[in-house]
Structure formats: structure tokens, C-alpha cells
Amino acid sequence: MEEKKSIASRGVPSSHALYLPPYNSEELRSFQDKDGNLTRNMWKLDEVANFVFSKKYQVKYHEIACAFLKLLNEKINLSGSEISSFVSENNISKATFYNRVLPRLRRVGMIKVERDTIIPVESKRKFRPMKISLSKTFGNYLIKIGDSWLANVDDARSKK
């Protein structure tokens, strides 16, 4: 049996990682009391975006993501032309936005990207306009992780 050779792993690729500062870091507003119960305060959009694009390590990406999410939060849906306007009005590099920020927001589940295929009768050339909307996937993903962890902790404590 032949052994398949592979390149040695250097850990988790950065495109697949979230930034999680220590739970007691000054970077985070408190989310639990001294007994481990959740507090009722809600983190703002920029505080949540910090987990995807750290303002400490990825300042420019964080600024772009926050501005884009704020616009999307106000409008709910954005068309390709509105996105293009956002990029040009804010002097954002197209490469940075379309190759770094947008794919990452999509990959973690903060936004949903949809495309409609349109074939005009007169030209017979296809074009696929983009529509972007907010997505709950990011929150649902993290809730599932958190709820599973809490259930495991409760299970372990109940066996004591």
C-alpha cells in the first residue's frame, strides 16, 4: 500500500479562522457575570465584525467590513450597482473588497450572495446580477457551538 505524501500542515489557514481574544480581554465588553451567567447587553456591529476581521491585526479590512455591514443593515438588500457605488464612493480598492472582504463575510455566513441569470432576447448574452443580503448563518453557527458546549458542561456537572 502506497503512502500518500502531503505537505506538512502549518495549522488552520487564516481564511478559515476567527479571531477570539481572551474572554477577559479589554477588547471585549463583558458578556457574563462573575457566576458565569450571560449579561443582557448586546454587542454592536463593529464588535461582532471584530471576530471576523480583527481591528487589531486587520484594520483596513475591519473598517471596510464595518462600513459595508452598516450599509447592508440599513438597506437589508444590495444590488450589484449599489455595491459598486459603495466601493467607489468610499475609495475602496476593488481587489480588496471583492477578493478579501466580501468572500470572507460570505464564508463565515454574515451575508448571503445570490445571482440571477438573465438572458435578454435581443442579445442572447447571459449576465448574472448580484444581490447581497444579511444572513443569520453566522449567528446560528455560533449558537450551535455554544449550546453544544453548554450542554456538555451541564452533562459533566450533573454526573458529579
Secondary structure by P-SEA (a helix, b strand, c coil): cbbbbbccccccccccbbbbccccccccccccccccccccccccccccccccccccccaaaaaaaaaaaaaaaacccccaaaaaaaaaaacccaaaaacccaaaaaaaccbbbbbbbbbbccccbbbbbbbbbbbaaaaaaaaaaaaaaaaaaaaaaaac
